């Protein structure tokens, strides 16, 4: 089926650009309608003007997707199931993720009911920029007692804002349950070939949508759906959910056949959301051993996962295991990601933890998975850092480095645009290992020293501990010559910039002799004997320092004052001790 274009819709709209829908034009409204972000009734002039009634009805028919959307829930807490247009996500996108409802029942004690309802309603986990949650509570009548059921439904409703599903094949229970929560517009489960007349009457009187169920008999299912929808009841279809040799495959086949008939053959009678009930695996398991219950929860999770992949718009499960919730919501998040949109996060400069002016600065891209993983790796390792997120259109490091969305100029621009230099007193930036080839170009473009980080953000803590160090040897600031001073420091990142930055800021050119002390600051390197007269002598010889400068004076920070004579003796150079805060002043003279 060809997808609608905004112009197809625009022709039905009043074309007055009145703005009552909150948009500046009717064409903008048409775009939103196509994306399922608004409904036809949101154009008030079209919905209320009797002269436009036909256009209103025709447009509603035109934009109704082959799998009609069904809403349940009330008081602003609604869930929409169905509303899909394609078989496969890559053909367009899926619009409404599979809703997951968890069962409680009316034989539970009040305390059990409240505890379980709170567990279901409050469970959440943050993953790739989204809070994953469950969607609804299914209240099942086990007692078959309408009074008891209504009481349980009311108690559940009082303890959750989540939409409710009322589950009973006994119409008198469903009726009592609906009356207990009239304003919540619950979904009724279920109308069958035996009770459909009574259930239809309850649905018509309450305005609630209904699941029609006919396990293993798709013809009856279709006929029930056609009958109920013909009198204006919104329905969802339960073709049966079963576990076992052969029947598991039949379950998946039934879901697939129904979805195919709706989308590819335009069969309106089955163009409704599909409901899977993996909770049926628990029938007869009330007294089972713990081991058997665990196995049932595992099978139920597996079956629910298969149905998320194959067209279930709503799942009713019984397991209250957190690993069930985690597995299903994570899978759902992956399946229902919009393939047209690279999952991106906002670009900018972000503080991770409580960074200060000595904290590391790291660059990554705004691909959601990358940015969140880097951030969470830093947070879990309790690393305070500044994170510069570059807008690469939501593309990850490797692909954006290859595709040109990430390059040296863009990184330099981001450092400048986000005023990173105002946050730190060093000029060290860590780039992802997968963008290593931009290191030199970025140093030239930004004036920052570039450190190439690991390819995998999980290795950042190790990198910071063992590799985030200035290179040892004879380094420099500005454009030094034979007369320029030589300043000693260790390869501790903080001490290095304590020496370099004041000179750089004062526009002084100098040589910086960086001793490899395993990253220890000068004071500790002296104590640990990593900084000695001999280490300085060896480094000076290795770097041919005497060929580069005409004088023989070495400036050392005051933390190494105790080594003055030792260095003088080993090198034959005069040693001058200068506190770092007075370095620029001293060298200027
Ligand atoms: S309310 Fe209707 S007529 Fe007014 S701008 Fe929106 S779509 Fe157009």
Boltz pocket constraint, residues with backbone or C-beta under 6 A from the ligand:
constraints:
  - pocket:
      binder: B
      contacts: [[A, 13], [A, 14], [A, 15], [A, 16], [A, 17], [A, 18], [A, 19], [A, 20], [A, 21], [A, 22], [A, 23], [A, 24], [A, 25], [A, 26], [A, 27], [A, 29], [A, 42], [A, 43], [A, 44], [A, 45], [A, 46]]
      max_distance: 6.0
